[in-house]
Amino acid sequence: MRSFIAACLVAVVIAVVGAFALNSYQETVAQAFATSSVRV
């Protein structure tokens, strides 16, 4: 039972860290597709 609870806590920690990482990596459409000859 103890190992199951530890695995659940590790899964929650990984999910939270992943969510913060993806939110900080995300950029707007205007930034992602901006080139010298395109207007968004």
Order of alpha helices (4+ residues) and beta strands (2+ residues): alpha-alpha
